Amino acid sequence: MQQLGLEKYAPLLAGYTELRAHKNHSVTIGFLKGNNVRNVKSTTSGISARVYQHGSWGFASSPDFTDNSIRQVIKAASANAAFLDSKQNKGKPALPAKPIKAEHDYSTNKPRLTQKQLIDFVKQIDHYIAGKYPDLTSRSVGLNCLDMEKLLLTSDGSYSYSLHPRSLISVGFTMEKDGNPIELYDIFGRQGQFEDVFGDPAELYPGIDQLYEQLRHKVEGVYAEPGVKDCILDADLGGILAHEAIGHTTEADLVLGGSIAAKYMNKQVASPLISLVDFAHHALGKTCPIPLYVDDEGTEAQDAVIIDQGILKSYLHNKESALHFRVEPTGNARAWAFSDEPLIRMRNTAILPGKDSLDDMIASIDDGYYLIRPSNGQADTTSEFMFGVVLGYEIKNGKLGRAIFDTTISGVAFDVLQTVSMVSNEMSWSVSGMCGKKQPMPVGMGGPAIKCRVNIGGR
């Protein structure tokens, strides 16, 4: 993609213009009960231009990378911006400019595996499960690899190239109890192309064995007792709470649209134990799941401290919202595909770790729950949420008890965070986060375990 040489089109970029070449390449393989039910390799790619004129935006895109197509896309986007400006007459000033030049290529240096070799890798995992755990009523193993490659040139002098890959393997198990299916899943992987993330299938077997043991516990489990309870939300659940119920309310476009966070700037919105950050590329000295150095407007990505010791301190911004709020842009503009305009999106959103050990947190609860793995979730711009929980345990008299069947937690996130009384000293990231705000987008979610009071569902 770098061979396109977008720099030669710089003289055509009048006013404020973004010119972006973008390719998404994905591989998806699936096995269900030993049968190969999915085997897909796909690529979508193209060129787009977006032009800003006095507060109006013009956009155009094409799947064709030819010279004529690129020129036509720039011309069409410029014409669209001029037309909308003539109708809308917003009269807004120029966008903030802080040019940056950067290249970040996370592709592997190892020989790439063929599609057949990838299928064989997944098949070997399935064979291991079938041989060791014949009492499962169903099993699934899936592979999902996504490479997002972008080349960006802006009229204000930014240039960036990036290739961000992510490779995941999902494993799902089903057993039956009294004629009812009991299910559990886990996902393995991280940022990077397959050859850098996975070596021998046997490396996954300890995690698969642990998943089976957790399912056995769940089969012998009980329904949670409904009501507001003392609960420990492990990293995955804390992460989805931070992302879905807090992070979205602080995206500046949603703030302008009426999000509850519009009322809370510089106010106490959580326990003083809570600090929440949307990290750009590194957190606590380690690379984040989605390391973003330059966003799709050519802005250098900066960490955004959303909550600092319980006080709401920042929104997430693109150039236009930063202009409106008279702050620096944070580099949160991201687009899923070449035909999509960049939106304000999270990168890697997490609560910062505290000082408590998980053992001490469990010991502090007489009657509550340790909730580990979410299934799905939803929240709105009031921060009201409901998340599914597929793995959790009772806590009785300071000790872990029986596993619980699938349940839900719900509440108003800002209220729940006010009840946080302990935060663990360990931090971990979810490897598979996807956000669905108008466009899908890989994101990082994670953090420590937090002790709070939250409403939990029952049977």
C-alpha positions as CSV (number, residue, x, y, z in Angstrom):
1,M,0.0,0.0,0.0
2,Q,2.9,2.4,0.7
3,Q,3.7,2.0,-3.0
4,L,0.7,4.1,-3.9
5,G,2.8,7.2,-3.1
6,L,-0.1,9.4,-1.9
7,E,2.4,12.3,-1.5
8,K,2.2,13.1,-5.2
9,Y,-1.5,14.1,-4.6
10,A,-0.6,16.7,-2.0
11,P,-1.0,19.6,-4.5
12,L,-4.7,18.6,-5.0
13,L,-5.6,18.7,-1.3
14,A,-7.1,22.2,-1.0
15,G,-8.3,23.6,2.3
16,Y,-8.4,20.8,4.8
17,T,-8.4,17.4,3.2
18,E,-7.7,13.8,4.4
19,L,-6.7,11.3,1.8
20,R,-6.8,7.7,3.1
21,A,-6.0,4.3,1.5
22,H,-7.4,1.5,3.6
23,K,-7.4,-2.3,3.4
24,N,-9.0,-4.8,5.8
25,H,-7.9,-8.4,5.3
26,S,-9.6,-11.1,7.4
27,V,-9.4,-14.9,7.7
28,T,-12.1,-16.8,9.5
29,I,-12.1,-20.6,10.1
30,G,-14.6,-22.5,12.2
31,F,-15.1,-26.1,13.4
32,L,-18.3,-27.3,15.0
33,K,-18.2,-30.8,16.5
34,G,-15.4,-31.7,14.3
35,N,-16.9,-30.3,11.1
36,N,-15.3,-27.5,9.2
37,V,-18.3,-25.2,8.9
38,R,-16.5,-21.9,8.0
39,N,-13.5,-21.2,5.8
40,V,-13.4,-17.6,4.6
41,K,-10.7,-15.3,3.4
42,S,-11.7,-11.7,2.4
43,T,-10.2,-8.4,1.6
44,T,-11.9,-5.0,1.3
45,S,-9.9,-2.0,0.2
46,G,-10.1,1.4,-1.4
47,I,-9.4,5.0,-1.3
48,S,-11.3,7.9,0.4
49,A,-11.1,11.6,0.7
50,R,-12.8,13.9,3.3
51,V,-12.8,17.7,3.0
52,Y,-13.7,20.2,5.6
53,Q,-15.1,23.6,4.6
54,H,-16.3,26.1,7.3
55,G,-17.8,23.3,9.4
56,S,-19.3,21.2,6.5
57,W,-17.8,17.9,5.5
58,G,-17.6,16.4,2.0
59,F,-16.7,12.7,1.6
60,A,-16.2,10.4,-1.3
61,S,-14.7,6.9,-1.7
62,S,-13.8,4.3,-4.3
63,P,-12.6,0.7,-4.3
64,D,-10.2,1.5,-7.2
65,F,-6.6,2.6,-6.5
66,T,-5.9,3.9,-10.0
67,D,-4.6,7.4,-10.5
68,N,-7.8,8.6,-12.1
69,S,-9.9,7.2,-9.3
70,I,-7.9,8.9,-6.6
71,R,-8.1,12.2,-8.4
72,Q,-11.9,11.8,-8.9
73,V,-12.4,10.9,-5.2
74,I,-10.6,14.1,-4.1
75,K,-12.6,16.1,-6.6
76,A,-15.9,14.7,-5.5
77,A,-15.2,15.2,-1.8
78,S,-14.2,18.8,-2.5
79,A,-17.4,19.4,-4.5
80,N,-19.5,17.8,-1.8
81,A,-18.0,20.0,0.9
82,A,-18.5,23.1,-1.2
83,F,-22.1,22.2,-1.8
84,L,-22.9,21.5,1.8
85,D,-21.2,24.6,2.9
86,S,-23.3,26.7,0.5
87,K,-26.4,25.2,2.1
88,Q,-25.4,25.0,5.8
89,N,-23.5,28.2,6.1
90,K,-22.0,27.1,9.5
91,G,-19.1,29.6,9.3
92,K,-16.8,27.6,11.6
93,P,-13.1,28.4,11.8
94,A,-10.3,26.2,10.6
95,L,-9.5,22.9,12.4
96,P,-6.6,22.6,14.7
97,A,-3.4,21.4,13.0
98,K,-0.4,19.6,14.5
99,P,1.2,17.6,11.8
100,I,2.9,14.3,12.5
101,K,4.7,11.7,10.3
102,A,4.8,8.1,11.5
103,E,5.0,4.5,10.4
104,H,4.0,1.6,12.6
105,D,4.0,-1.8,10.9
106,Y,3.2,-4.8,13.1
107,S,3.3,-7.4,10.4
108,T,5.3,-10.6,11.0
109,N,8.8,-11.3,9.7
110,K,8.0,-15.0,9.7
111,P,6.8,-17.0,6.6
112,R,3.1,-16.8,6.3
113,L,1.0,-19.9,6.8
114,T,-1.3,-21.1,4.1
115,Q,-5.1,-21.4,4.6
116,K,-4.7,-25.2,4.8
117,Q,-2.0,-24.9,7.5
118,L,-4.4,-22.6,9.5
119,I,-7.2,-25.1,9.1
120,D,-4.9,-27.9,10.3
121,F,-3.9,-25.8,13.3
122,V,-7.5,-25.3,14.3
123,K,-8.3,-29.0,13.5
124,Q,-5.6,-30.1,15.9
125,I,-7.1,-28.2,18.7
126,D,-10.5,-29.7,17.9
127,H,-9.0,-33.2,17.9
128,Y,-7.4,-32.6,21.3
129,I,-10.8,-31.5,22.8
130,A,-12.6,-34.4,21.2
131,G,-10.1,-37.0,22.5
132,K,-9.8,-35.6,26.1
133,Y,-13.4,-34.5,26.8
134,P,-15.9,-36.9,25.1
135,D,-18.6,-35.9,27.6
136,L,-19.1,-32.6,25.9
137,T,-22.4,-32.4,24.0
138,S,-21.0,-29.8,21.6
139,R,-17.7,-28.0,21.0
140,S,-16.6,-25.2,18.7
141,V,-13.2,-23.9,17.7
142,G,-12.8,-20.8,15.6
143,L,-10.0,-18.7,14.2
144,N,-10.4,-15.0,13.4
145,C,-7.5,-12.9,12.0
146,L,-7.9,-9.3,11.0
147,D,-5.2,-7.0,9.5
148,M,-6.1,-3.3,9.2
149,E,-3.7,-1.4,6.9
150,K,-4.0,2.4,6.4
151,L,-2.0,5.0,4.5
152,L,-3.0,8.6,5.3
153,L,-2.0,12.0,3.9
154,T,-3.6,15.3,5.1
155,S,-3.4,18.8,3.7
156,D,-2.0,20.1,7.0
157,G,1.1,18.0,6.7
158,S,0.4,14.7,8.4
159,Y,1.5,11.4,6.9
160,S,1.1,8.0,8.5
161,Y,1.3,4.3,7.6
162,S,0.1,1.6,9.9
163,L,-0.6,-2.1,9.8
164,H,-2.4,-3.3,12.9
165,P,-3.1,-7.1,13.0
166,R,-5.0,-9.1,15.6
167,S,-5.2,-12.9,15.8
168,L,-7.7,-14.8,17.9
169,I,-8.8,-18.4,18.6
170,S,-12.2,-19.0,20.3
171,V,-13.2,-22.2,22.0
172,G,-16.7,-23.0,23.1
173,F,-18.0,-25.9,25.1
174,T,-21.5,-27.2,25.8
175,M,-22.7,-29.8,28.4
176,E,-26.2,-30.7,29.4
177,K,-27.9,-30.9,32.8
178,D,-31.4,-32.0,33.2
179,G,-31.9,-31.6,29.5
180,N,-30.7,-27.9,29.5
181,P,-27.5,-26.8,27.7
182,I,-24.8,-25.3,29.9
183,E,-22.3,-23.3,27.8
184,L,-19.0,-21.6,28.3
185,Y,-16.4,-20.1,26.0
186,D,-13.0,-18.4,26.1
187,I,-10.9,-16.5,23.6
188,F,-7.1,-16.7,23.2
189,G,-4.8,-14.4,21.2
190,R,-3.6,-10.9,21.1
191,Q,-2.3,-8.1,18.8
192,G,-0.1,-9.4,16.0
193,Q,-0.3,-11.7,12.9
194,F,-1.0,-15.4,13.5
195,E,2.6,-16.5,13.1
196,D,3.8,-14.2,15.9
197,V,0.8,-14.9,18.2
198,F,0.5,-18.7,18.0
199,G,3.2,-21.4,17.8
200,D,2.2,-24.9,18.7
201,P,-1.5,-25.7,19.3
202,A,-0.4,-27.5,22.5
203,E,0.4,-24.0,24.0
204,L,-3.4,-23.5,24.2
205,Y,-4.2,-26.8,26.0
206,P,-3.7,-25.5,29.6
207,G,-6.2,-22.7,28.9
208,I,-8.6,-25.2,27.3
209,D,-8.3,-27.5,30.3
210,Q,-9.1,-24.7,32.6
211,L,-12.1,-23.8,30.5
212,Y,-13.4,-27.4,30.8
213,E,-13.0,-27.3,34.6
214,Q,-14.9,-24.0,34.8
215,L,-17.7,-25.6,32.7
216,R,-17.8,-28.6,35.1
217,H,-18.2,-26.1,38.0
218,K,-20.9,-24.3,36.1
219,V,-22.8,-27.6,35.4
220,E,-23.0,-28.1,39.2
221,G,-23.8,-24.5,39.8
222,V,-26.8,-22.6,41.2
223,Y,-28.8,-19.6,40.2
224,A,-27.7,-16.3,41.7
225,E,-29.9,-14.7,44.3
226,P,-31.3,-11.6,42.6
227,G,-30.9,-8.1,44.1
228,V,-28.3,-5.5,44.9
229,K,-25.2,-7.4,46.1
230,D,-21.6,-6.9,47.0
231,C,-19.8,-8.1,43.9
232,I,-16.3,-8.3,42.5
233,L,-16.2,-7.6,38.8
234,D,-13.1,-9.2,37.3
235,A,-11.1,-7.4,34.6
236,D,-13.2,-8.4,31.7
237,L,-16.4,-7.2,33.3
238,G,-14.7,-4.1,34.7
239,G,-13.4,-3.4,31.2
240,I,-16.8,-3.7,29.5
241,L,-18.3,-1.4,32.2
242,A,-15.5,1.1,31.5
243,H,-16.1,0.9,27.7
244,E,-19.8,0.6,27.2
245,A,-21.2,2.5,30.2
246,I,-18.6,5.2,30.8
247,G,-16.4,5.5,27.7
248,H,-19.3,6.0,25.3
249,T,-20.9,8.7,27.4
250,T,-17.6,10.7,27.2
251,E,-17.2,10.5,23.4
252,A,-17.5,14.2,22.5
253,D,-20.0,13.7,19.7
254,L,-22.3,11.9,22.1
255,V,-21.7,14.5,24.7
256,L,-22.9,17.1,22.1
257,G,-25.8,14.8,21.4
258,G,-27.0,14.9,25.0
259,S,-25.0,12.3,26.9
260,I,-25.3,12.5,30.7
261,A,-21.5,13.2,30.9
262,A,-22.2,16.7,29.6
263,K,-23.4,17.6,33.1
264,Y,-20.5,16.0,35.0
265,M,-17.3,17.7,33.8
266,N,-15.0,18.4,36.8
267,K,-17.6,16.7,39.1
268,Q,-17.3,13.6,41.3
269,V,-18.7,10.7,39.2
270,A,-17.0,7.7,40.9
271,S,-15.3,6.6,44.1
272,P,-11.9,8.3,44.6
273,L,-10.4,4.9,44.0
274,I,-11.4,5.0,40.4
275,S,-9.2,6.5,37.6
276,L,-10.2,5.6,34.1
277,V,-8.0,6.2,31.0
278,D,-8.5,5.7,27.3
279,F,-4.9,4.7,26.4
280,A,-3.4,5.4,23.0
281,H,-0.8,2.8,22.7
282,H,1.0,2.0,26.0
283,A,-0.4,1.4,29.5
284,L,1.8,1.0,32.6
285,G,4.9,0.3,30.4
286,K,3.3,-2.3,28.2
287,T,1.8,-2.2,24.7
288,C,-1.9,-2.0,24.6
289,P,-4.1,-4.5,22.7
290,I,-4.8,-1.8,20.0
291,P,-1.7,0.4,19.9
292,L,-2.8,3.6,18.0
293,Y,-0.1,6.2,17.4
294,V,-1.9,8.4,14.8
295,D,-5.6,8.5,14.2
296,D,-7.5,8.7,10.9
297,E,-7.4,12.5,10.9
298,G,-3.6,12.6,11.2
299,T,-3.6,13.5,14.9
300,E,-1.0,12.1,17.2
301,A,-2.9,9.8,19.6
302,Q,-2.6,10.9,23.3
303,D,-3.9,9.2,26.4
304,A,-7.2,10.7,27.6
305,V,-7.7,10.6,31.3
306,I,-11.5,10.4,31.5
307,I,-11.8,10.0,35.3
308,D,-9.1,11.0,37.8
309,Q,-9.6,9.8,41.3
310,G,-13.3,9.9,40.9
311,I,-13.5,13.3,39.1
312,L,-14.6,13.5,35.4
313,K,-11.7,15.3,33.6
314,S,-11.9,14.7,29.9
315,Y,-13.9,13.8,26.9
316,L,-12.7,11.9,23.8
317,H,-12.1,14.2,20.8
318,N,-11.5,14.4,17.2
319,K,-10.4,17.7,15.6
320,E,-13.8,19.2,15.2
321,S,-15.0,18.4,18.8
322,A,-11.7,19.7,20.2
323,L,-12.3,23.0,18.3
324,H,-15.8,23.2,19.8
325,F,-14.6,22.5,23.4
326,R,-11.4,24.6,23.0
327,V,-9.1,21.7,23.9
328,E,-6.4,19.7,22.2
329,P,-7.7,16.7,20.0
330,T,-6.9,13.4,21.7
331,G,-6.5,11.3,18.5
332,N,-9.8,9.3,18.8
333,A,-11.0,9.6,15.2
334,R,-11.1,6.1,13.7
335,A,-12.7,4.5,10.6
336,W,-13.5,0.9,10.1
337,A,-13.4,0.7,6.3
338,F,-12.3,2.8,3.3
339,S,-15.9,3.7,2.7
340,D,-16.4,5.0,6.3
341,E,-15.8,8.4,7.6
342,P,-13.8,8.6,10.9
343,L,-15.9,8.8,14.1
344,I,-14.8,9.5,17.6
345,R,-14.0,6.0,19.0
346,M,-12.2,4.5,22.0
347,R,-8.8,2.9,21.7
348,N,-7.9,1.0,24.9
349,T,-10.2,1.9,27.8
350,A,-9.5,0.7,31.3
351,I,-9.7,1.5,35.0
352,L,-6.2,1.9,36.6
353,P,-5.2,-0.8,39.2
354,G,-5.3,-0.1,42.9
355,K,-3.6,-1.5,46.0
356,D,-5.8,-4.4,47.0
357,S,-5.2,-8.1,46.4
358,L,-7.9,-10.2,44.9
359,D,-7.7,-12.6,47.9
360,D,-8.4,-9.7,50.3
361,M,-11.2,-8.5,48.2
362,I,-12.9,-11.9,48.3
363,A,-12.3,-12.2,52.0
364,S,-14.0,-8.9,52.6
365,I,-17.4,-10.2,51.3
366,D,-19.8,-12.2,53.5
367,D,-22.5,-12.8,50.9
368,G,-21.9,-11.8,47.3
369,Y,-20.5,-12.9,44.0
370,Y,-17.2,-13.0,42.0
371,L,-18.2,-12.3,38.4
372,I,-15.5,-13.2,35.8
373,R,-16.6,-13.4,32.2
374,P,-19.2,-11.3,30.3
375,S,-21.2,-12.5,27.3
376,N,-22.5,-9.3,25.8
377,G,-23.7,-5.9,27.0
378,Q,-25.5,-2.8,26.2
379,A,-25.6,0.7,27.6
380,D,-27.0,4.1,26.7
381,T,-25.9,7.7,27.0
382,T,-27.4,7.9,30.6
383,S,-24.7,5.3,31.6
384,E,-27.5,2.8,32.3
385,F,-26.3,-0.7,31.4
386,M,-27.1,-4.4,31.4
387,F,-24.4,-7.0,30.8
388,G,-24.6,-10.8,30.6
389,V,-22.4,-12.9,32.9
390,V,-21.5,-16.4,31.8
391,L,-18.9,-17.3,34.5
392,G,-19.1,-16.4,38.2
393,Y,-19.0,-17.8,41.7
394,E,-20.7,-17.3,45.0
395,I,-18.8,-15.7,47.8
396,K,-19.8,-16.9,51.2
397,N,-18.1,-15.8,54.4
398,G,-15.1,-14.6,52.6
399,K,-14.6,-17.7,50.5
400,L,-15.4,-18.7,46.9
401,G,-18.4,-21.0,46.7
402,R,-20.4,-22.7,43.9
403,A,-20.4,-21.5,40.3
404,I,-23.5,-19.7,39.1
405,F,-25.5,-20.2,36.0
406,D,-25.8,-17.4,33.3
407,T,-27.1,-14.2,34.8
408,T,-27.0,-10.4,34.2
409,I,-25.9,-7.3,36.0
410,S,-27.5,-3.9,35.6
411,G,-27.5,-0.4,36.9
412,V,-26.4,3.1,36.2
413,A,-22.6,3.0,35.8
414,F,-21.8,6.3,37.4
415,D,-23.9,5.2,40.5
416,V,-22.2,1.8,40.6
417,L,-18.7,3.4,40.4
418,Q,-19.6,5.5,43.4
419,T,-19.9,2.3,45.4
420,V,-16.4,1.0,44.6
421,S,-14.6,0.2,47.8
422,M,-11.6,-1.9,46.7
423,V,-9.6,-2.1,43.4
424,S,-7.1,-4.9,42.8
425,N,-3.4,-4.4,42.2
426,E,-3.4,-6.4,39.0
427,M,-4.4,-5.4,35.5
428,S,-5.3,-7.5,32.5
429,W,-6.7,-6.8,29.0
430,S,-9.4,-8.5,27.0
431,V,-8.0,-9.7,23.7
432,S,-11.1,-9.6,21.6
433,G,-12.9,-6.4,22.1
434,M,-15.1,-5.1,19.3
435,C,-17.2,-1.9,19.5
436,G,-20.3,-1.4,17.4
437,K,-20.8,2.4,17.3
438,K,-22.3,2.7,13.8
439,Q,-19.2,0.9,12.5
440,P,-17.5,-2.2,14.0
441,M,-14.0,-1.4,15.5
442,P,-11.4,-3.4,17.3
443,V,-10.8,-2.0,20.8
444,G,-9.0,-2.8,24.0
445,M,-10.9,-3.2,27.2
446,G,-9.5,-4.2,30.6
447,G,-8.3,-3.2,34.0
448,P,-8.2,-4.6,37.5
449,A,-11.0,-6.3,39.5
450,I,-13.2,-3.9,41.4
451,K,-15.5,-4.4,44.4
452,C,-18.8,-2.6,44.1
453,R,-22.5,-3.0,44.8
454,V,-24.5,-3.9,41.7
455,N,-27.9,-5.4,40.8
456,I,-27.6,-9.0,39.8
457,G,-30.3,-11.1,38.1
458,G,-31.5,-14.5,39.3
459,R,-33.3,-17.4,37.7
